[in-house]
Amino acid sequence: RENSTENILSSANRLLLHEGRLMLAESTRLLDVYLFLFDDFLLITKIKRNKKKYGGSDTSLIPVCPSLTPELQSFIREGGFCTVLDQPIPLDRLILKNVEPV
């Protein structure tokens, strides 16, 4: 989305604390999402898969940022990408609750 902030991820003071995949229940369907937990907000991205693999048959040549987790590097090599699902959630406005498995 267009935002008055230039690039929310470019802060030199921001730390990535954790990242990983999660299934998000959205009304009547489940979404495959990838979360990025920074020290000041939570970013939820939707996992997309390309039908065509980038780089043809040899996907080992795709440049991938070494700071990404091996899981995310592998996903990108397979032609996947993440798009931001919604506005980042500031941690001071986030409430966590334990929920029993369904």
C-alpha atoms as one frame of an Amber mdcrd trajectory, in Angstrom:
protein
   0.000   0.000   0.000   1.008   3.555  -0.521   2.141   4.910   2.790   3.556
   8.197   4.022   6.513   6.274   5.400   9.194   5.712   2.743  10.227   2.161
   3.544   9.199   0.691   6.886  11.739  -2.121   6.627  14.761   0.094   6.022
  15.320   1.277   9.597  18.905   0.621  10.682  17.715   0.344  14.308  15.084
  -2.356  13.657  15.878  -5.953  14.638  14.338  -9.092  13.170  13.592 -11.310
  16.184  11.879 -14.269  14.520  10.325 -15.381  11.254   8.412 -18.411  10.071
   5.422 -19.989   8.384   1.970 -20.159   9.903  -1.547 -21.143   8.872  -3.906
 -18.204   9.388  -7.643 -18.863   9.771  -9.537 -16.261   7.750 -13.339 -16.684
   7.903 -13.950 -19.984   6.058 -10.469 -20.671   4.662  -6.896 -21.180   5.768
  -4.094 -18.957   4.435  -0.465 -20.007   4.208   1.354 -16.966   5.646   4.919
 -16.044   6.563   5.427 -13.871   9.651   8.263 -11.471  10.386   8.504 -10.440
  14.051  10.586  -7.301  14.444  11.369  -5.604  17.753   8.669  -2.987  17.109
   6.017  -4.638  14.891   4.670  -7.867  13.412   4.473  -8.146   9.621   2.173
 -10.763   8.070   2.831 -11.709   4.470   0.918 -14.022   2.164   2.887 -16.791
   0.504   2.530 -16.866  -3.272   3.831 -19.537  -5.582   4.774 -18.864  -9.200
   3.697 -21.439 -11.742   6.939 -20.837 -13.648  10.202 -21.302 -11.794  12.643
 -18.411 -11.965  15.862 -19.213 -13.779  14.659 -22.236 -15.713  15.671 -25.697
 -14.564  18.782 -24.671 -12.592  17.358 -22.872  -9.554  20.629 -23.074  -7.594
  21.887 -19.970  -9.434  19.168 -17.677  -8.071  20.720 -14.962  -5.860  19.140
 -15.138  -2.393  19.939 -12.963   0.608  22.111 -15.062   2.986  20.419 -13.605
   6.087  17.117 -15.319   5.199  16.259 -18.612   6.858  17.023 -21.741   4.807
  13.271 -22.398   4.561  12.610 -18.982   2.994  15.672 -19.245   0.713  14.384
 -22.598  -0.565  10.901 -21.182  -1.085  12.294 -18.268  -3.141  14.419 -20.622
  -5.235  11.250 -22.575  -6.045   9.723 -19.413  -7.525   7.773 -18.286  -4.468
   7.473 -14.815  -2.995   5.705 -13.025  -0.149   3.345 -10.062  -0.397   2.322
  -7.938   2.580  -1.144  -9.031   3.684  -2.048  -5.994   5.788  -0.569  -3.050
   7.662   2.217  -3.981  10.135   0.907  -4.482  13.672   2.795  -2.408  16.272
   3.826  -4.605  19.210   2.447  -2.119  21.730  -1.024  -2.733  20.199  -0.714
  -6.523  19.929  -2.360  -8.907  22.390  -1.344 -12.579  22.449  -3.636 -15.308
  23.740  -3.189 -19.065  24.043  -5.819 -20.883  22.022  -6.620 -24.570  22.296
  -6.103 -26.560  19.070  -9.322 -27.187  17.145
